[in-house]
Amino acid sequence: MSTVGAYEAKTHLPALLERVESGEQITITRHGTPVARLVPAHPEVASPADTIAALLSSRVGSSLGADLRALIDEGRA
């Protein structure tokens, strides 16, 4: 990840945008302190662990449409 000052970012914005389009992330600083980050607009691909966590959290509170106890009593679960 590259770092540029605010003045340089303002002066060279078109070139910075080209770099970001190719996938680079650029941190913009003011007096050496990070204040912003330029990142590609396309969404990043989620890791398999993040995808599984999202799927599991979406199931919280949902039901199967049948009473689990009744299914157990019938020997179906």
PDB file as gemmi writes it, atoms N, CA and C in Angstrom:
CRYST1    1.000    1.000    1.000  90.00  90.00  90.00 P 1                      
ATOM      1  N   MET A   1       0.859  -1.166   0.000  1.00  0.00           N  
ATOM      2  CA  MET A   1       0.000   0.000   0.000  1.00  0.00           C  
ATOM      3  C   MET A   1       0.903   1.226   0.000  1.00  0.00           C  
ATOM      4  N   SER A   2       0.614   2.172  -0.894  1.00  0.00           N  
ATOM      5  CA  SER A   2       1.382   3.405  -1.013  1.00  0.00           C  
ATOM      6  C   SER A   2       0.783   4.494  -0.141  1.00  0.00           C  
ATOM      7  N   THR A   3       1.626   5.471   0.189  1.00  0.00           N  
ATOM      8  CA  THR A   3       1.190   6.621   0.971  1.00  0.00           C  
ATOM      9  C   THR A   3       1.582   7.880   0.226  1.00  0.00           C  
ATOM     10  N   VAL A   4       0.643   8.834   0.113  1.00  0.00           N  
ATOM     11  CA  VAL A   4       0.924  10.127  -0.516  1.00  0.00           C  
ATOM     12  C   VAL A   4       0.348  11.229   0.364  1.00  0.00           C  
ATOM     13  N   GLY A   5       0.955  12.392   0.279  1.00  0.00           N  
ATOM     14  CA  GLY A   5       0.448  13.545   1.008  1.00  0.00           C  
ATOM     15  C   GLY A   5      -0.782  14.124   0.331  1.00  0.00           C  
ATOM     16  N   ALA A   6      -1.539  14.903   1.071  1.00  0.00           N  
ATOM     17  CA  ALA A   6      -2.779  15.483   0.548  1.00  0.00           C  
ATOM     18  C   ALA A   6      -2.519  16.378  -0.661  1.00  0.00           C  
ATOM     19  N   TYR A   7      -1.454  17.195  -0.608  1.00  0.00           N  
ATOM     20  CA  TYR A   7      -1.162  18.090  -1.729  1.00  0.00           C  
ATOM     21  C   TYR A   7      -0.814  17.283  -2.975  1.00  0.00           C  
ATOM     22  N   GLU A   8       0.017  16.246  -2.816  1.00  0.00           N  
ATOM     23  CA  GLU A   8       0.371  15.395  -3.946  1.00  0.00           C  
ATOM     24  C   GLU A   8      -0.863  14.680  -4.497  1.00  0.00           C  
ATOM     25  N   ALA A   9      -1.759  14.231  -3.616  1.00  0.00           N  
ATOM     26  CA  ALA A   9      -2.982  13.558  -4.057  1.00  0.00           C  
ATOM     27  C   ALA A   9      -3.839  14.504  -4.887  1.00  0.00           C  
ATOM     28  N   LYS A  10      -3.942  15.752  -4.451  1.00  0.00           N  
ATOM     29  CA  LYS A  10      -4.735  16.730  -5.199  1.00  0.00           C  
ATOM     30  C   LYS A  10      -4.101  17.008  -6.563  1.00  0.00           C  
ATOM     31  N   THR A  11      -2.796  17.122  -6.568  1.00  0.00           N  
ATOM     32  CA  THR A  11      -2.080  17.461  -7.797  1.00  0.00           C  
ATOM     33  C   THR A  11      -2.070  16.315  -8.804  1.00  0.00           C  
ATOM     34  N   HIS A  12      -1.984  15.078  -8.315  1.00  0.00           N  
ATOM     35  CA  HIS A  12      -1.825  13.921  -9.201  1.00  0.00           C  
ATOM     36  C   HIS A  12      -3.010  12.958  -9.132  1.00  0.00           C  
ATOM     37  N   LEU A  13      -4.196  13.474  -8.856  1.00  0.00           N  
ATOM     38  CA  LEU A  13      -5.366  12.603  -8.685  1.00  0.00           C  
ATOM     39  C   LEU A  13      -5.618  11.683  -9.880  1.00  0.00           C  
ATOM     40  N   PRO A  14      -5.578  12.154 -11.130  1.00  0.00           N  
ATOM     41  CA  PRO A  14      -5.827  11.225 -12.247  1.00  0.00           C  
ATOM     42  C   PRO A  14      -4.858  10.042 -12.274  1.00  0.00           C  
ATOM     43  N   ALA A  15      -3.593  10.289 -11.999  1.00  0.00           N  
ATOM     44  CA  ALA A  15      -2.612   9.196 -11.984  1.00  0.00           C  
ATOM     45  C   ALA A  15      -2.873   8.245 -10.818  1.00  0.00           C  
ATOM     46  N   LEU A  16      -3.250   8.796  -9.672  1.00  0.00           N  
ATOM     47  CA  LEU A  16      -3.567   7.949  -8.518  1.00  0.00           C  
ATOM     48  C   LEU A  16      -4.783   7.070  -8.806  1.00  0.00           C  
ATOM     49  N   LEU A  17      -5.778   7.629  -9.476  1.00  0.00           N  
ATOM     50  CA  LEU A  17      -6.974   6.850  -9.805  1.00  0.00           C  
ATOM     51  C   LEU A  17      -6.639   5.694 -10.744  1.00  0.00           C  
ATOM     52  N   GLU A  18      -5.719   5.921 -11.667  1.00  0.00           N  
ATOM     53  CA  GLU A  18      -5.297   4.828 -12.556  1.00  0.00           C  
ATOM     54  C   GLU A  18      -4.633   3.714 -11.767  1.00  0.00           C  
ATOM     55  N   ARG A  19      -3.811   4.081 -10.802  1.00  0.00           N  
ATOM     56  CA  ARG A  19      -3.163   3.079  -9.960  1.00  0.00           C  
ATOM     57  C   ARG A  19      -4.191   2.305  -9.145  1.00  0.00           C  
ATOM     58  N   VAL A  20      -5.188   3.001  -8.630  1.00  0.00           N  
ATOM     59  CA  VAL A  20      -6.234   2.346  -7.837  1.00  0.00           C  
ATOM     60  C   VAL A  20      -7.065   1.419  -8.710  1.00  0.00           C  
ATOM     61  N   GLU A  21      -7.343   1.835  -9.943  1.00  0.00           N  
ATOM     62  CA  GLU A  21      -8.099   0.978 -10.863  1.00  0.00           C  
ATOM     63  C   GLU A  21      -7.387  -0.350 -11.102  1.00  0.00           C  
ATOM     64  N   SER A  22      -6.071  -0.342 -11.040  1.00  0.00           N  
ATOM     65  CA  SER A  22      -5.323  -1.576 -11.267  1.00  0.00           C  
ATOM     66  C   SER A  22      -5.219  -2.418  -9.996  1.00  0.00           C  
ATOM     67  N   GLY A  23      -5.852  -1.968  -8.895  1.00  0.00           N  
ATOM     68  CA  GLY A  23      -5.928  -2.775  -7.687  1.00  0.00           C  
ATOM     69  C   GLY A  23      -5.115  -2.264  -6.514  1.00  0.00           C  
ATOM     70  N   GLU A  24      -4.326  -1.220  -6.712  1.00  0.00           N  
ATOM     71  CA  GLU A  24      -3.501  -0.687  -5.625  1.00  0.00           C  
ATOM     72  C   GLU A  24      -4.355   0.089  -4.624  1.00  0.00           C  
ATOM     73  N   GLN A  25      -3.957   0.068  -3.365  1.00  0.00           N  
ATOM     74  CA  GLN A  25      -4.607   0.875  -2.337  1.00  0.00           C  
ATOM     75  C   GLN A  25      -3.630   1.971  -1.939  1.00  0.00           C  
ATOM     76  N   ILE A  26      -4.134   3.203  -1.814  1.00  0.00           N  
ATOM     77  CA  ILE A  26      -3.284   4.354  -1.525  1.00  0.00           C  
ATOM     78  C   ILE A  26      -3.837   5.085  -0.306  1.00  0.00           C  
ATOM     79  N   THR A  27      -2.973   5.316   0.669  1.00  0.00           N  
ATOM     80  CA  THR A  27      -3.349   6.077   1.857  1.00  0.00           C  
ATOM     81  C   THR A  27      -2.948   7.527   1.655  1.00  0.00           C  
ATOM     82  N   ILE A  28      -3.863   8.442   1.946  1.00  0.00           N  
ATOM     83  CA  ILE A  28      -3.598   9.877   1.839  1.00  0.00           C  
ATOM     84  C   ILE A  28      -3.367  10.418   3.246  1.00  0.00           C  
ATOM     85  N   THR A  29      -2.276  11.151   3.397  1.00  0.00           N  
ATOM     86  CA  THR A  29      -1.923  11.687   4.713  1.00  0.00           C  
ATOM     87  C   THR A  29      -1.968  13.210   4.711  1.00  0.00           C  
ATOM     88  N   ARG A  30      -2.166  13.754   5.884  1.00  0.00           N  
ATOM     89  CA  ARG A  30      -2.064  15.203   6.092  1.00  0.00           C  
ATOM     90  C   ARG A  30      -1.071  15.391   7.231  1.00  0.00           C  
ATOM     91  N   HIS A  31       0.056  16.017   6.915  1.00  0.00           N  
ATOM     92  CA  HIS A  31       1.132  16.218   7.889  1.00  0.00           C  
ATOM     93  C   HIS A  31       1.566  14.889   8.509  1.00  0.00           C  
ATOM     94  N   GLY A  32       1.616  13.835   7.675  1.00  0.00           N  
ATOM     95  CA  GLY A  32       2.087  12.530   8.123  1.00  0.00           C  
ATOM     96  C   GLY A  32       1.044  11.649   8.789  1.00  0.00           C  
ATOM     97  N   THR A  33      -0.162  12.177   9.011  1.00  0.00           N  
ATOM     98  CA  THR A  33      -1.230  11.407   9.656  1.00  0.00           C  
ATOM     99  C   THR A  33      -2.208  10.893   8.602  1.00  0.00           C  
ATOM    100  N   PRO A  34      -2.457   9.583   8.544  1.00  0.00           N  
ATOM    101  CA  PRO A  34      -3.418   9.051   7.569  1.00  0.00           C  
ATOM    102  C   PRO A  34      -4.807   9.652   7.785  1.00  0.00           C  
ATOM    103  N   VAL A  35      -5.424  10.144   6.700  1.00  0.00           N  
ATOM    104  CA  VAL A  35      -6.762  10.725   6.798  1.00  0.00           C  
ATOM    105  C   VAL A  35      -7.758  10.070   5.843  1.00  0.00           C  
ATOM    106  N   ALA A  36      -7.263   9.372   4.813  1.00  0.00           N  
ATOM    107  CA  ALA A  36      -8.175   8.751   3.841  1.00  0.00           C  
ATOM    108  C   ALA A  36      -7.448   7.616   3.133  1.00  0.00           C  
ATOM    109  N   ARG A  37      -8.236   6.752   2.500  1.00  0.00           N  
ATOM    110  CA  ARG A  37      -7.663   5.665   1.724  1.00  0.00           C  
ATOM    111  C   ARG A  37      -8.420   5.549   0.402  1.00  0.00           C  
ATOM    112  N   LEU A  38      -7.666   5.498  -0.688  1.00  0.00           N  
ATOM    113  CA  LEU A  38      -8.248   5.246  -2.002  1.00  0.00           C  
ATOM    114  C   LEU A  38      -8.166   3.748  -2.255  1.00  0.00           C  
ATOM    115  N   VAL A  39      -9.310   3.121  -2.510  1.00  0.00           N  
ATOM    116  CA  VAL A  39      -9.362   1.681  -2.769  1.00  0.00           C  
ATOM    117  C   VAL A  39     -10.209   1.452  -4.008  1.00  0.00           C  
ATOM    118  N   PRO A  40     -10.001   0.328  -4.705  1.00  0.00           N  
ATOM    119  CA  PRO A  40     -10.827   0.028  -5.869  1.00  0.00           C  
ATOM    120  C   PRO A  40     -12.311  -0.038  -5.497  1.00  0.00           C  
ATOM    121  N   ALA A  41     -13.165   0.391  -6.407  1.00  0.00           N  
ATOM    122  CA  ALA A  41     -14.603   0.427  -6.141  1.00  0.00           C  
ATOM    123  C   ALA A  41     -15.244  -0.953  -6.206  1.00  0.00           C  
ATOM    124  N   HIS A  42     -14.651  -1.878  -6.943  1.00  0.00           N  
ATOM    125  CA  HIS A  42     -15.266  -3.205  -7.040  1.00  0.00           C  
ATOM    126  C   HIS A  42     -15.150  -3.919  -5.705  1.00  0.00           C  
ATOM    127  N   PRO A  43     -16.172  -4.647  -5.322  1.00  0.00           N  
ATOM    128  CA  PRO A  43     -16.147  -5.311  -4.021  1.00  0.00           C  
ATOM    129  C   PRO A  43     -15.071  -6.398  -3.980  1.00  0.00           C  
ATOM    130  N   GLU A  44     -14.465  -6.554  -2.825  1.00  0.00           N  
ATOM    131  CA  GLU A  44     -13.481  -7.602  -2.644  1.00  0.00           C  
ATOM    132  C   GLU A  44     -14.194  -8.936  -2.476  1.00  0.00           C  
ATOM    133  N   VAL A  45     -13.543  -9.980  -2.896  1.00  0.00           N  
ATOM    134  CA  VAL A  45     -14.102 -11.316  -2.745  1.00  0.00           C  
ATOM    135  C   VAL A  45     -13.963 -11.734  -1.285  1.00  0.00           C  
ATOM    136  N   ALA A  46     -15.055 -12.169  -0.716  1.00  0.00           N  
ATOM    137  CA  ALA A  46     -15.044 -12.585   0.692  1.00  0.00           C  
ATOM    138  C   ALA A  46     -14.329 -13.917   0.830  1.00  0.00           C  
ATOM    139  N   SER A  47     -13.670 -14.096   1.949  1.00  0.00           N  
ATOM    140  CA  SER A  47     -13.002 -15.369   2.217  1.00  0.00           C  
ATOM    141  C   SER A  47     -14.067 -16.431   2.496  1.00  0.00           C  
ATOM    142  N   PRO A  48     -13.714 -17.701   2.325  1.00  0.00           N  
ATOM    143  CA  PRO A  48     -14.686 -18.760   2.630  1.00  0.00           C  
ATOM    144  C   PRO A  48     -15.192 -18.685   4.077  1.00  0.00           C  
ATOM    145  N   ALA A  49     -14.314 -18.340   5.008  1.00  0.00           N  
ATOM    146  CA  ALA A  49     -14.739 -18.252   6.411  1.00  0.00           C  
ATOM    147  C   ALA A  49     -15.770 -17.134   6.601  1.00  0.00           C  
ATOM    148  N   ASP A  50     -15.571 -15.987   5.921  1.00  0.00           N  
ATOM    149  CA  ASP A  50     -16.535 -14.890   6.015  1.00  0.00           C  
ATOM    150  C   ASP A  50     -17.876 -15.294   5.404  1.00  0.00           C  
ATOM    151  N   THR A  51     -17.825 -16.018   4.300  1.00  0.00           N  
ATOM    152  CA  THR A  51     -19.054 -16.462   3.642  1.00  0.00           C  
ATOM    153  C   THR A  51     -19.829 -17.426   4.532  1.00  0.00           C  
ATOM    154  N   ILE A  52     -19.129 -18.359   5.154  1.00  0.00           N  
ATOM    155  CA  ILE A  52     -19.785 -19.324   6.051  1.00  0.00           C  
ATOM    156  C   ILE A  52     -20.397 -18.604   7.250  1.00  0.00           C  
ATOM    157  N   ALA A  53     -19.648 -17.657   7.820  1.00  0.00           N  
ATOM    158  CA  ALA A  53     -20.168 -16.900   8.965  1.00  0.00           C  
ATOM    159  C   ALA A  53     -21.426 -16.130   8.584  1.00  0.00           C  
ATOM    160  N   ALA A  54     -21.441 -15.536   7.391  1.00  0.00           N  
ATOM    161  CA  ALA A  54     -22.622 -14.796   6.945  1.00  0.00           C  
ATOM    162  C   ALA A  54     -23.815 -15.732   6.758  1.00  0.00           C  
ATOM    163  N   LEU A  55     -23.574 -16.906   6.207  1.00  0.00           N  
ATOM    164  CA  LEU A  55     -24.665 -17.870   6.028  1.00  0.00           C  
ATOM    165  C   LEU A  55     -25.216 -18.347   7.363  1.00  0.00           C  
ATOM    166  N   LEU A  56     -24.328 -18.640   8.298  1.00  0.00           N  
ATOM    167  CA  LEU A  56     -24.789 -19.101   9.607  1.00  0.00           C  
ATOM    168  C   LEU A  56     -25.552 -18.016  10.353  1.00  0.00           C  
ATOM    169  N   SER A  57     -25.097 -16.768  10.255  1.00  0.00           N  
ATOM    170  CA  SER A  57     -25.800 -15.696  10.964  1.00  0.00           C  
ATOM    171  C   SER A  57     -27.164 -15.414  10.328  1.00  0.00           C  
ATOM    172  N   SER A  58     -27.311 -15.705   9.045  1.00  0.00           N  
ATOM    173  CA  SER A  58     -28.611 -15.476   8.406  1.00  0.00           C  
ATOM    174  C   SER A  58     -29.639 -16.511   8.849  1.00  0.00           C  
ATOM    175  N   ARG A  59     -29.181 -17.632   9.397  1.00  0.00           N  
ATOM    176  CA  ARG A  59     -30.098 -18.687   9.840  1.00  0.00           C  
ATOM    177  C   ARG A  59     -30.603 -18.476  11.248  1.00  0.00           C  
ATOM    178  N   VAL A  60     -29.989 -17.587  11.993  1.00  0.00           N  
ATOM    179  CA  VAL A  60     -30.380 -17.361  13.383  1.00  0.00           C  
ATOM    180  C   VAL A  60     -31.833 -16.901  13.426  1.00  0.00           C  
ATOM    181  N   GLY A  61     -32.645 -17.597  14.177  1.00  0.00           N  
ATOM    182  CA  GLY A  61     -34.040 -17.218  14.335  1.00  0.00           C  
ATOM    183  C   GLY A  61     -34.966 -17.763  13.255  1.00  0.00           C  
ATOM    184  N   SER A  62     -34.414 -18.417  12.246  1.00  0.00           N  
ATOM    185  CA  SER A  62     -35.298 -18.966  11.215  1.00  0.00           C  
ATOM    186  C   SER A  62     -35.762 -20.355  11.646  1.00  0.00           C  
ATOM    187  N   SER A  63     -36.880 -20.783  11.084  1.00  0.00           N  
ATOM    188  CA  SER A  63     -37.387 -22.105  11.453  1.00  0.00           C  
ATOM    189  C   SER A  63     -37.474 -22.966  10.208  1.00  0.00           C  
ATOM    190  N   LEU A  64     -37.573 -24.253  10.432  1.00  0.00           N  
ATOM    191  CA  LEU A  64     -37.671 -25.198   9.329  1.00  0.00           C  
ATOM    192  C   LEU A  64     -39.110 -25.365   8.845  1.00  0.00           C  
ATOM    193  N   GLY A  65     -40.032 -24.709   9.475  1.00  0.00           N  
ATOM    194  CA  GLY A  65     -41.422 -24.846   9.090  1.00  0.00           C  
ATOM    195  C   GLY A  65     -42.118 -26.011   9.783  1.00  0.00           C  
ATOM    196  N   ALA A  66     -41.406 -26.698  10.662  1.00  0.00           N  
ATOM    197  CA  ALA A  66     -41.988 -27.820  11.393  1.00  0.00           C  
ATOM    198  C   ALA A  66     -41.445 -27.781  12.808  1.00  0.00           C  
ATOM    199  N   ASP A  67     -42.203 -28.333  13.714  1.00  0.00           N  
ATOM    200  CA  ASP A  67     -41.788 -28.402  15.102  1.00  0.00           C  
ATOM    201  C   ASP A  67     -40.758 -29.515  15.247  1.00  0.00           C  
ATOM    202  N   LEU A  68     -39.558 -29.180  15.698  1.00  0.00           N  
ATOM    203  CA  LEU A  68     -38.475 -30.147  15.808  1.00  0.00           C  
ATOM    204  C   LEU A  68     -38.848 -31.295  16.748  1.00  0.00           C  
ATOM    205  N   ARG A  69     -39.521 -30.987  17.839  1.00  0.00           N  
ATOM    206  CA  ARG A  69     -39.907 -32.029  18.789  1.00  0.00           C  
ATOM    207  C   ARG A  69     -40.845 -33.037  18.116  1.00  0.00           C  
ATOM    208  N   ALA A  70     -41.777 -32.558  17.304  1.00  0.00           N  
ATOM    209  CA  ALA A  70     -42.711 -33.463  16.609  1.00  0.00           C  
ATOM    210  C   ALA A  70     -41.954 -34.354  15.624  1.00  0.00           C  
ATOM    211  N   LEU A  71     -40.969 -33.805  14.940  1.00  0.00           N  
ATOM    212  CA  LEU A  71     -40.184 -34.613  14.013  1.00  0.00           C  
ATOM    213  C   LEU A  71     -39.384 -35.680  14.750  1.00  0.00           C  
ATOM    214  N   ILE A  72     -38.830 -35.320  15.898  1.00  0.00           N  
ATOM    215  CA  ILE A  72     -38.074 -36.291  16.695  1.00  0.00           C  
ATOM    216  C   ILE A  72     -38.998 -37.415  17.152  1.00  0.00           C  
ATOM    217  N   ASP A  73     -40.191 -37.051  17.634  1.00  0.00           N  
ATOM    218  CA  ASP A  73     -41.130 -38.055  18.097  1.00  0.00           C  
ATOM    219  C   ASP A  73     -41.543 -38.997  16.972  1.00  0.00           C  
ATOM    220  N   GLU A  74     -41.591 -38.493  15.748  1.00  0.00           N  
ATOM    221  CA  GLU A  74     -41.940 -39.331  14.600  1.00  0.00           C  
ATOM    222  C   GLU A  74     -40.744 -40.134  14.105  1.00  0.00           C  
ATOM    223  N   GLY A  75     -39.567 -39.872  14.652  1.00  0.00           N  
ATOM    224  CA  GLY A  75     -38.381 -40.603  14.214  1.00  0.00           C  
ATOM    225  C   GLY A  75     -37.808 -40.073  12.909  1.00  0.00           C  
ATOM    226  N   ARG A  76     -38.171 -38.836  12.538  1.00  0.00           N  
ATOM    227  CA  ARG A  76     -37.713 -38.288  11.273  1.00  0.00           C  
ATOM    228  C   ARG A  76     -36.509 -37.383  11.416  1.00  0.00           C  
ATOM    229  N   ALA A  77     -36.100 -37.069  12.628  1.00  0.00           N  
ATOM    230  CA  ALA A  77     -34.959 -36.155  12.768  1.00  0.00           C  
ATOM    231  C   ALA A  77     -33.841 -36.825  13.504  1.00  0.00           C  
TER     232      ALA A  77                                                      
END                                                                             
